[in-house]
Amino acid sequence: EQKAVKESQSHAVECPAVAQSAGVRDMLSDSAGALGWTAVTFEYMIRNSLAVKVLCAVMCLVIGVAWAFFGYRFKDCEIWLEGFVAGLLVWSIVVSVVIVFFGVCRGTVIDSCEPPWLFLIVGLLSVGCAVTTVKAQRVQLFLAGFDLGAVLGSFLYIVEFHQQIFHTFVAVDDQRAKVIMAGFLGSALVVGLMLGTLTVFFEKPVIVCGTAGIGGFIMTVGISLLLPHSLGWADLAVWCSLTVLAAVVQYRCTAPSSGQTSKDEEVAPLVNGA
């Protein structure tokens, strides 16, 4: 029997998956819902697997370059993608706010919540946001700007409070979690509403600058994964520099100029004429 116990303990040490026990998973689910489980799982993977870290970094760089330098040119695809990403961020934050403020998944209303079900709910709501952004023609510009702003607002909040957010996930402190999650949601909604309103009046500048900012942030994350370090002012400078560079490239090279028309602008007269 003692031999079996020792073998099981050695297996637990050798197998990384065993380290993330059901108790840890339940704690994360109780603490911050889908956001907590995702954040800590991602942190665990990149700390313990060089291959995963490099893969994530390369994906961030590729997606960041495409988003930053070709955001306005491929506006149809970008609007769908930003709707999904914004929905993913906002609904994840909303679920976390509901958990920490109302005790859902902590014995109130619902005893516990499994991360896969939380991911499924957030994913379906995110697809709904993407479809609404693409199909709702009358409010498409506002929703496109709102989605850009929600993503940017979330990124800005993460940059400023990333350590507090992560500690909120791993340390069950109801009051602290409420403040952090409320600020997270407020940042996403306020910046989203601001850019949504601006996009109605200044479509191209807002979309170009918004996609440049999001892509620049994603590229900065990719660089930080390849060169591990604590986020600081240097990273902010890199993000701002990449954003400015991407916006200039879009205006000068990839975004349709005043003498050209984007795919949406070419199709619109045909639809109206029909």
WOBEL-V656130 format. One line per field, one symbol per residue. phi: phi as a letter, one per 20 degrees, with the letter a starting at -180 (. if undefined). A space follows every 10 residues. Layout:
BEGIN
phi = ???
END
This chain:
BEGIN
phi = .fffffffff ffffeffffe ffffffffff fbmfffffff fffffffdbf ffffffffff ffffffffec fffdfgffff ffffffffff ffffgfffff edmfmcndmc fbceggffff ffffffffff ffffefffdf fffffffgff ffffffffff cffffffffe dfcgffffff ffffffffff ffffffffff dcgfgfffff ffffffffff ffffffcgaf fbffffffff ffffffffff feceegefed cffffffgff ffff
END
